[in-house]
Amino acid sequence: MASRRQSKSARARKRAKARVRTRAAWRGELAEQLADHRIDALAIGLAVFGLLGLLAMFSDLVGPVGRGIDTAAAVLLGRGKVLVPIASLAAAASTVVQRRGGDDDDETVSTRRGLRFGLGLVLVCASVVGAFHLGRAKTAAGALEPLKRSGGVLGAAIGAPLRAGLGDAGAVIVLVAVGTLGMLLVVGTGVRQVAQSLATGGRFVGRHARTMLTLPSERADADAPMAAAASGKAFGTTPGAPGGRAVLFDELDDAPIVDLITEAEYEEEDEEIEEEEYEEEEADGEYAEEEYEEYDEDEEGEEGPEGEVDDEEEEDAGETQLRPVPKVAWKLPATSLLKKSLAREVDSRLVKQGGDVLESTMREFGVDARLIDATVGPTVTRYELELAAGVKVSKVTSLSKEIAYAMASHDVRILAPIPGRSAIGVEVPNKMRPLVTLGDILSSPEAKKTKHPLEVSMGRDIAGRAVFANLATFPHVLIAGQTGAGKSSCINSIVTSILMRTTPDEVRLILVDPKRVELGQYNNVPHLLTEVVTSPKKAANALDWAVREMEMRYDLLADIGVRDITGYNAMHDRGDIPTPDDPDPDTGKAYERLPFIVVVVDELADLMMVAARDVETSICRLAQMARAVGIHLVIATQRPSVDIITGVIKANIPSRLAFSVSTLADSRVILDQPGAEKLIGKGDMLLLNASSSRADRIQGAWVDEDCVRKVVAHWKRQVVQPQYVEGVQGADAPGGRSRSDSDETDELLVEAMELVVASGLGSTSMLQRKLRVGFARAGRLMDLLERRGVVGPSEGSKARSVLMSVEELEELKERS
């Protein structure tokens, strides 16, 4: 019996413990689910208390409980009892706002904000009820009715000691200070921020008042100096302009800007304003910007104060045809102008699945191979296979069609073996190809390691690393591929890369574009030696000019006694040779620093059809000798046939860049080996360097046309009239300038620029109204502003985007 009773009591204790654990679990679960609603319950409770207090003070709708709240608040705060419901409602609103805007904030930070808000409310209430007590006559001790009509018990506890110790005036000062501190705590700001806001508002009102009180005649007098400079010197760099280094932008005067912005608010509704802000950033480790003396054509042949000599003496000194660029504080474009692609994660499951399919395919055809690695690139995935002993490599290479069929791919490229490794590579195109942009390459860690001015962006290799190619070590490159394979995109990437990383003091360009539509957007860039050459006959003249420049540079190097342009520029930088700043006192000779010259030909086939002999002769001479004097060729064609890419040209241009071609014969012409016929297009290319017989597979970088336009506009804004060299395109187009000076300027151009930049509105109708001109002249002014990089291209009925900032305009005015 005793044992039965013990067993029953044990079972009862177990059931009791189980019930306790169950209730504890329920309470824990309930507490966890309600934890996120504690703040909501607090806010609702404060709001209910505030509403009940308000109703109790102004009505009898809440019964005895409300009357009790009213009586207690009156006894405690007197006339300040209304602060109780107001403070309660404010606390509820503050709790809700903090919860909504700070879900991710730390709990400690939220608690501190609540303590600050509560302390601020207490200080405000204390100062108010203390002031109510001071405003009333002295009350009898122990009487509640007089206290209800003044500041209540709390007001008496605060105001009476202050009145006794400081008097009425001192007590008021202290209470005002306490109330101000409480308001700052409630709002969460400081005295300094309040003062700054007041000062900003005062300046804003003052500017508007000054603008309204300024007479139109006074504004015209203030703008007269700029209008007078519009004849041709308004945007150029005058001789002796201060500074050859980077200059910080100054702020534009506020009064005319505010006036223009205020007037712009009343523009037509069908014109949309698009503003683009460019951030100028200084790149660490960039190349030093060399300064060149400005060349004055009017004083050519006259001996100047710094020892300049006449033409004959200059020819004896070995001077080249290339004139130095004027002193300008060049600023490199910010990398933020270029678009970047979105990063994508590699699906390891698909990669593993492809490797399994490849291994099974090898086994099915009797090839004993083992997958040892897989490298996922932007275009293809390379599977590396290790063959068993006794298996011939030719067995794998003969299975390319079968592998492509098993992998459900258009074609595969087999590297047998991978150079430098005992493995065979099978390159399978990716089903999803991420976009590789020029902004990605120039923002990569590899870009920070580049030092030479001619290191240009190529793209990403099969391992996803950014690839840069040095045109100085190529030293020339031949590009070929069928239509749509990516040749023009590659050339745009190369030219834009040069514009992003170098100044006109370091690299000059000659662009030949017989197709007329690919490179015309680079016109008026200060890097150009002449306008973009579009005529095949003028292209032959430009190549012949490059040959003459090469010969003059060789004479110059021989006169100095150095082997190449690198040694010459190093001596110039050290001051070992006479410079224009320090000429030779005996002979008066002076030597300028030599920039690199890159000649880009977008379509060689058109040139060979018109002037095959002259073009081939010039290209061969440049390819044979121009490397040492810093002249390099980038030649592209979509017809890699033997009549276009002749044997002499191939022999002298060892570096090749092959895009997708249609036949194996074309691949052998451009690369002297197969492989280009298996490329998949859209920037997929093989780079064959002169120092290696192995072609590297690269996904070329893409640069958007809008990004190119922004970079070009950045350079156009720094020097309006480019310094072209006379005679590059021949006598038919001296200096590449087909327009007369009268077509390039307008007396209202400066005023139009100020209106457009200050208002941020590139509108022809706005220029008509502000300048009181006709539509034809306003449209011509807008075209001139587009040519100078101030506004973007026309977008139909929309307003043009303004590309120049106010700071850049102010700097341009200072240089003028």
KEGURO-898594 format. One record per residue (C-alpha): residue in one letter; x, y, z. Coordinates in steps of 0.2 Angstrom, whole numbers, padded with zeros to 4 digits, always signed. Layout:
N
AXYZ...
***
This chain:
816
M+0000+0000+0000A+0014+0012+0005S+0023+0008-0012R+0007+0012-0021R+0004+0029-0012Q+0023+0033-0016S+0020+0029-0034K+0004+0040-0035S+0013+0055-0027A+0028+0053-0039R+0016+0053-0054A+0007+0068-0046R+0023+0077-0044K+0028+0073-0062R+0011+0080-0069A+0013+0096-0058K+0031+0098-0065A+0025+0095-0083R+0011+0108-0080V+0023+0121-0073R+0035+0118-0088T+0020+0120-0100R+0014+0136-0092A+0032+0143-0093A+0034+0138-0111W+0017+0146-0115R+0022+0162-0106G+0039+0162-0114E+0031+0160-0131L+0018+0174-0128A+0032+0186-0121E+0042+0182-0137Q+0028+0186-0148L+0023+0201-0139A+0040+0208-0137D+0039+0218-0154H+0023+0226-0148R+0028+0233-0131I+0032+0250-0139D+0015+0250-0148A+0006+0247-0132L+0016+0261-0123A+0012+0273-0137I-0007+0268-0137G-0007+0270-0118L+0000+0287-0118A-0011+0293-0132V-0027+0287-0122F-0021+0295-0106G-0018+0312-0116L-0035+0311-0124L-0044+0307-0107G-0035+0322-0099L-0040+0334-0113L-0058+0328-0112A-0058+0330-0093M-0051+0348-0094F-0064+0354-0106S-0079+0343-0104D-0088+0331-0092L-0088+0316-0104V-0076+0305-0095G-0084+0303-0078P-0076+0303-0061V-0060+0296-0067G-0057+0311-0079R-0062+0323-0065G-0049+0315-0054I-0036+0317-0067D-0041+0335-0069T-0040+0339-0051A-0023+0330-0048A-0016+0339-0063A-0022+0356-0057V-0016+0353-0039L+0001+0348-0046L+0004+0360-0060G-0010+0373-0058R-0013+0383-0074G+0000+0372-0082K-0011+0356-0081V-0014+0357-0099L+0004+0352-0102V+0000+0334-0095P-0011+0328-0110I+0000+0338-0122A+0016+0330-0116S+0007+0313-0116L+0002+0315-0134A+0019+0321-0139A+0027+0306-0131A+0016+0294-0140A+0019+0302-0156S+0038+0302-0153T+0038+0284-0148V+0029+0279-0165V+0041+0290-0175Q+0056+0283-0167R+0050+0265-0169R+0046+0268-0188G+0062+0276-0192G+0074+0266-0181D+0069+0248-0183D+0087+0243-0186D+0094+0254-0173D+0102+0248-0157E+0091+0246-0142T+0103+0256-0132V+0102+0270-0144S+0083+0270-0144T+0083+0270-0125R+0094+0285-0124R+0083+0295-0137G+0068+0291-0126L+0077+0297-0110R+0082+0313-0119F+0065+0317-0125G+0057+0313-0108L+0070+0324-0099G+0066+0338-0111L+0048+0337-0108V+0051+0338-0089L+0062+0353-0091V+0049+0362-0102C+0035+0358-0090A+0045+0364-0075S+0050+0381-0083V+0031+0384-0088V+0024+0380-0071G+0038+0390-0063A+0033+0405-0074F+0015+0403-0069H+0019+0404-0051L+0030+0419-0053G+0016+0428-0063R+0003+0426-0049A+0003+0435-0032K+0010+0427-0016T-0001+0413-0010A-0005+0408+0008A+0004+0393+0014G-0007+0377+0014A-0020+0384+0002L-0024+0374-0013E-0036+0385-0023P-0023+0399-0026L-0011+0386-0031K-0023+0379-0044R-0024+0396-0052S-0005+0399-0053G+0008+0385-0055G+0002+0372-0043V+0012+0363-0030L+0026+0359-0043G+0026+0378-0048A+0027+0383-0030A+0041+0371-0027I+0051+0378-0042G+0046+0396-0042A+0046+0401-0023P+0065+0396-0020L+0070+0405-0036R+0061+0421-0031A+0068+0420-0014G+0086+0418-0020L+0086+0428-0037G+0071+0439-0037D+0058+0440-0050A+0071+0445-0064G+0084+0432-0060A+0070+0419-0058V+0063+0423-0075I+0081+0422-0083V+0084+0405-0076L+0067+0398-0081V+0069+0404-0099A+0086+0395-0100V+0079+0379-0093G+0064+0380-0105T+0076+0383-0120L+0087+0368-0115G+0071+0357-0113M+0066+0362-0131L+0083+0358-0138L+0082+0341-0130V+0065+0338-0136V+0069+0343-0154G+0086+0334-0154T+0096+0349-0160G+0109+0361-0154V+0112+0380-0152R+0125+0380-0166Q+0113+0371-0179V+0099+0383-0174A+0111+0398-0177Q+0117+0391-0194S+0099+0389-0199L+0095+0407-0195A+0110+0413-0204T+0106+0403-0219G+0088+0410-0219G+0095+0428-0217R+0107+0426-0232F+0093+0419-0243V+0081+0433-0239G+0095+0446-0241R+0100+0439-0258H+0082+0440-0264A+0080+0457-0257R+0097+0463-0266T+0091+0455-0282M+0074+0464-0282L+0083+0480-0278T+0096+0479-0292L+0092+0489-0307P+0093+0481-0324S+0107+0493-0330E+0118+0488-0315R+0116+0470-0320A+0121+0474-0338D+0136+0484-0332A+0142+0469-0321D+0141+0457-0336A+0150+0469-0348P+0167+0461-0346M+0161+0444-0350A+0152+0449-0365A+0167+0459-0372A+0177+0443-0371A+0166+0433-0383S+0175+0438-0399G+0187+0423-0397K+0196+0425-0381A+0181+0421-0370F+0185+0403-0368G+0203+0401-0373T+0218+0402-0362T+0227+0419-0364P+0245+0420-0363G+0252+0422-0346A+0236+0414-0338P+0240+0410-0320G+0244+0392-0316G+0249+0377-0325R+0244+0365-0311A+0227+0360-0304V+0217+0375-0297L+0203+0373-0285F+0186+0379-0291D+0179+0395-0283E+0161+0398-0279L+0151+0408-0291D+0144+0425-0286D+0127+0421-0278A+0116+0436-0284P+0115+0433-0302I+0113+0414-0300V+0098+0416-0288D+0091+0428-0300L+0092+0416-0314I+0086+0401-0304T+0071+0411-0298E+0066+0416-0316A+0069+0398-0322E+0054+0392-0311Y+0042+0400-0323E+0048+0390-0338E+0036+0380-0349E+0029+0364-0342D+0033+0353-0357E+0052+0356-0355E+0060+0344-0343I+0075+0349-0334E+0089+0336-0332E+0104+0340-0321E+0120+0330-0320E+0133+0333-0307Y+0150+0328-0310E+0162+0325-0295E+0180+0329-0298E+0191+0317-0288E+0210+0317-0287A+0217+0300-0291D+0232+0295-0280G+0247+0290-0290E+0242+0299-0306Y+0255+0305-0318A+0263+0322-0316E+0255+0335-0327E+0269+0343-0337E+0268+0361-0342Y+0272+0367-0359E+0275+0385-0365E+0261+0392-0376Y+0266+0394-0394D+0261+0410-0402E+0259+0409-0421D+0260+0428-0423E+0277+0429-0416E+0285+0414-0425G+0302+0417-0431E+0305+0432-0419E+0318+0430-0405G+0309+0432-0389P+0315+0437-0372E+0318+0419-0366G+0330+0415-0380E+0318+0410-0394V+0327+0408-0411D+0321+0410-0429D+0314+0395-0440E+0331+0390-0447E+0339+0389-0430E+0324+0379-0424E+0326+0367-0438D+0344+0365-0434A+0339+0360-0417G+0329+0346-0423E+0312+0353-0418T+0297+0342-0422Q+0281+0347-0431L+0271+0344-0415R+0268+0360-0406P+0266+0360-0387V+0249+0361-0379P+0245+0378-0370K+0247+0379-0351V+0230+0372-0344A+0227+0365-0327W+0221+0348-0334K+0209+0338-0323L+0207+0320-0327P+0189+0314-0328A+0181+0305-0313T+0178+0286-0314S+0160+0290-0308L+0157+0296-0326L+0158+0277-0332K+0144+0265-0329K+0148+0249-0319S+0140+0232-0320L+0131+0222-0306A+0141+0208-0298R+0134+0191-0300E+0137+0176-0290V+0143+0160-0299D+0131+0145-0298S+0143+0131-0292R+0129+0118-0295L+0129+0122-0314V+0148+0121-0315K+0149+0105-0306Q+0135+0098-0317G+0145+0103-0333G+0161+0095-0326D+0151+0078-0323V+0144+0079-0341L+0162+0082-0348E+0169+0067-0338S+0155+0055-0343T+0157+0061-0362M+0176+0057-0361R+0172+0039-0354E+0159+0036-0367F+0172+0038-0381G+0186+0028-0372V+0196+0043-0365D+0202+0041-0348A+0202+0059-0341R+0199+0066-0324L+0192+0083-0320I+0205+0092-0309D+0199+0111-0309A+0186+0123-0317T+0188+0141-0319V+0173+0152-0322G+0176+0168-0332P+0164+0181-0339T+0162+0173-0356V+0167+0154-0354T+0171+0141-0341R+0187+0132-0343Y+0187+0114-0337E+0204+0107-0334L+0207+0088-0338E+0221+0077-0333L+0224+0062-0345A+0229+0045-0339A+0245+0038-0343G+0246+0032-0361V+0231+0043-0368K+0235+0053-0383V+0231+0072-0383S+0224+0070-0400K+0210+0059-0394V+0203+0074-0384T+0205+0087-0398S+0196+0076-0411L+0181+0076-0399S+0177+0094-0400K+0160+0092-0409E+0155+0078-0397I+0159+0088-0382A+0149+0103-0389Y+0135+0092-0392A+0135+0084-0375M+0137+0101-0366A+0123+0109-0377S+0134+0122-0383H+0137+0131-0400D+0155+0126-0400V+0170+0123-0388R+0188+0128-0389I+0201+0115-0383L+0218+0120-0377A+0229+0105-0379P+0239+0107-0368I+0236+0122-0357P+0253+0132-0359G+0264+0128-0344R+0253+0115-0336S+0251+0096-0339A+0232+0098-0342I+0220+0100-0356G+0208+0115-0356V+0190+0114-0363E+0182+0131-0364V+0163+0130-0364P+0153+0146-0367N+0143+0152-0352K+0124+0152-0354M+0123+0169-0344R+0136+0181-0349P+0138+0196-0337L+0142+0213-0344V+0160+0219-0342T+0161+0238-0342L+0176+0250-0344G+0171+0257-0327D+0173+0240-0319I+0191+0238-0326L+0197+0256-0322S+0190+0254-0304S+0199+0237-0301P+0214+0235-0290E+0224+0231-0306A+0221+0249-0313K+0229+0256-0297K+0245+0247-0302T+0246+0254-0319K+0260+0267-0321H+0263+0270-0340P+0252+0282-0349L+0249+0270-0363E+0242+0256-0353V+0224+0254-0359S+0210+0243-0353M+0207+0227-0363G+0194+0218-0352R+0194+0203-0341D+0203+0186-0343I+0196+0169-0341A+0199+0170-0322G+0189+0187-0320R+0205+0198-0318A+0206+0215-0326V+0218+0215-0340F+0228+0230-0346A+0239+0231-0361N+0254+0243-0364L+0254+0250-0381A+0272+0254-0379T+0277+0236-0377F+0266+0229-0391P+0272+0241-0399H+0258+0241-0413V+0242+0231-0413L+0232+0224-0427I+0213+0221-0424A+0202+0210-0435G+0185+0202-0434Q+0168+0201-0443T+0154+0213-0442G+0147+0214-0424A+0161+0205-0416G+0166+0220-0406K+0180+0229-0415S+0173+0246-0414S+0168+0244-0395C+0186+0239-0392I+0193+0254-0401N+0181+0265-0391S+0187+0257-0375I+0205+0260-0379V+0202+0278-0384T+0191+0281-0369S+0204+0273-0358I+0217+0285-0364L+0206+0300-0361M+0202+0294-0343R+0220+0291-0338T+0231+0304-0347T+0231+0322-0351P+0235+0330-0368D+0253+0333-0362E+0256+0315-0361V+0247+0307-0376R+0241+0314-0392L+0229+0305-0405I+0226+0304-0423L+0209+0295-0427V+0205+0289-0444D+0187+0284-0447P+0182+0281-0465K+0165+0275-0459R+0162+0292-0452V+0151+0287-0438E+0162+0278-0425L+0175+0290-0420G+0166+0307-0424Q+0161+0309-0406Y+0179+0313-0401N+0180+0329-0411N+0187+0344-0402V+0195+0334-0388P+0212+0342-0384H+0221+0326-0386L+0218+0326-0405L+0232+0332-0417T+0218+0335-0430E+0200+0333-0432V+0194+0315-0434V+0200+0310-0452T+0186+0303-0463S+0192+0304-0480P+0204+0290-0486K+0215+0302-0496K+0217+0313-0481A+0220+0298-0470A+0235+0294-0482N+0241+0311-0479A+0239+0309-0460L+0250+0293-0460D+0263+0302-0471W+0263+0316-0458A+0266+0304-0444V+0281+0297-0454R+0288+0314-0456E+0286+0317-0437M+0295+0301-0434E+0310+0306-0444M+0311+0323-0436R+0310+0315-0419Y+0324+0304-0423D+0334+0319-0428L+0330+0326-0411L+0335+0311-0402A+0351+0310-0412D+0355+0328-0408I+0353+0325-0389G+0361+0308-0389V+0348+0297-0382R+0340+0280-0389D+0322+0283-0386I+0308+0294-0380T+0308+0288-0363G+0327+0293-0360Y+0323+0310-0369N+0309+0314-0357A+0319+0308-0342M+0333+0321-0347H+0320+0334-0350D+0312+0331-0333R+0329+0332-0324G+0334+0348-0333D+0349+0340-0342I+0344+0348-0358P+0339+0366-0362T+0321+0370-0360P+0310+0385-0365D+0311+0391-0347D+0330+0389-0347P+0337+0389-0365D+0355+0387-0370P+0364+0404-0368D+0376+0401-0383T+0364+0394-0396G+0347+0398-0389K+0341+0381-0392A+0327+0374-0382Y+0319+0357-0382E+0301+0353-0378R+0294+0337-0369L+0288+0325-0382P+0271+0316-0379F+0267+0299-0386I+0257+0298-0402V+0244+0285-0405V+0237+0283-0423V+0220+0273-0423V+0213+0267-0439D+0196+0260-0438E+0194+0252-0455L+0210+0248-0465A+0201+0240-0480D+0194+0257-0485L+0211+0265-0485M+0219+0250-0495M+0205+0252-0508V+0209+0270-0511A+0227+0272-0509A+0235+0255-0506R+0253+0259-0510D+0254+0275-0500V+0245+0268-0485E+0255+0252-0485T+0271+0261-0486S+0267+0273-0472I+0261+0259-0460C+0276+0248-0464R+0288+0263-0460L+0279+0267-0444A+0278+0249-0439Q+0297+0247-0442M+0304+0262-0434A+0291+0272-0424R+0292+0263-0408A+0308+0272-0401V+0301+0289-0404G+0284+0285-0395I+0272+0283-0411H+0261+0268-0410L+0248+0261-0422V+0231+0253-0418I+0224+0246-0434A+0207+0238-0436T+0199+0229-0451Q+0184+0217-0453R+0192+0209-0468P+0207+0199-0462S+0212+0194-0480V+0229+0194-0488D+0225+0208-0499I+0221+0219-0484I+0233+0213-0471T+0248+0210-0482G+0263+0200-0478V+0274+0216-0475I+0261+0223-0463K+0259+0207-0453A+0278+0205-0452N+0280+0222-0444I+0265+0222-0433P+0268+0206-0422S+0254+0210-0409R+0236+0204-0414L+0219+0206-0407A+0207+0194-0415F+0188+0194-0413S+0176+0181-0420V+0179+0177-0438S+0169+0166-0450T+0182+0154-0456L+0198+0145-0451A+0207+0154-0465D+0203+0171-0457S+0209+0165-0441R+0226+0160-0448V+0228+0176-0457I+0226+0187-0441L+0233+0175-0428D+0244+0163-0438Q+0235+0149-0429P+0217+0143-0427G+0205+0148-0413A+0197+0164-0418E+0183+0155-0428K+0177+0147-0411L+0174+0164-0402I+0156+0168-0398G+0156+0187-0402K+0151+0202-0392G+0168+0206-0386D+0175+0189-0385M+0193+0190-0391L+0210+0182-0392L+0225+0193-0388L+0242+0188-0395N+0256+0198-0388A+0273+0201-0397S+0282+0193-0383S+0272+0177-0382S+0265+0164-0395R+0250+0160-0383A+0234+0169-0387D+0225+0174-0371R+0206+0174-0371I+0198+0190-0365Q+0181+0197-0363G+0182+0215-0370A+0176+0230-0360W+0161+0239-0365V+0159+0258-0364D+0142+0265-0366E+0140+0279-0379D+0132+0291-0366C+0148+0288-0355V+0159+0292-0370R+0149+0308-0372K+0152+0313-0354V+0171+0310-0354V+0172+0320-0371A+0162+0334-0363H+0173+0334-0348W+0188+0338-0359K+0179+0350-0370R+0175+0361-0356Q+0193+0363-0351V+0199+0370-0367V+0186+0376-0380Q+0197+0378-0395P+0208+0363-0397Q+0226+0365-0403Y+0227+0356-0419V+0243+0354-0429E+0243+0362-0446G+0245+0351-0461V+0241+0334-0454Q+0227+0330-0466G+0236+0339-0480A+0234+0356-0489D+0215+0353-0492A+0211+0354-0474P+0225+0363-0465G+0224+0359-0447G+0208+0350-0449R+0198+0366-0447S+0185+0367-0460R+0175+0380-0451S+0180+0398-0451D+0182+0408-0434S+0166+0418-0437D+0156+0402-0437E+0164+0396-0420T+0159+0412-0410D+0145+0423-0406E+0144+0439-0396L+0130+0432-0385L+0139+0415-0382V+0146+0419-0365E+0129+0426-0359A+0120+0411-0366M+0133+0399-0357E+0130+0409-0340L+0111+0407-0342V+0111+0389-0346V+0124+0384-0333A+0116+0395-0319S+0098+0390-0322G+0102+0371-0326L+0090+0373-0341G+0097+0369-0359S+0082+0376-0368T+0082+0385-0384S+0065+0394-0380M+0073+0400-0364L+0088+0408-0374Q+0075+0416-0385R+0066+0424-0371K+0081+0429-0360L+0092+0435-0374R+0078+0442-0385V+0084+0433-0401G+0075+0423-0414F+0074+0404-0415A+0087+0402-0428R+0101+0411-0418A+0095+0403-0401G+0097+0386-0410R+0114+0390-0416L+0119+0396-0399M+0113+0380-0392D+0123+0370-0405L+0139+0380-0401L+0136+0376-0382E+0135+0357-0387R+0151+0358-0397R+0160+0365-0382G+0153+0352-0370V+0141+0363-0360V+0125+0354-0365G+0121+0337-0371P+0113+0332-0387S+0096+0336-0393E+0082+0325-0386G+0067+0330-0396S+0055+0342-0386K+0064+0339-0370A+0077+0352-0363R+0095+0347-0366S+0105+0341-0351V+0117+0353-0344L+0135+0345-0342M+0145+0360-0335S+0144+0364-0317V+0144+0382-0309E+0161+0379-0302E+0168+0374-0319L+0161+0390-0327E+0169+0400-0314E+0186+0393-0317L+0184+0395-0335K+0180+0414-0332E+0195+0415-0322R+0206+0408-0335S+0199+0419-0348
***
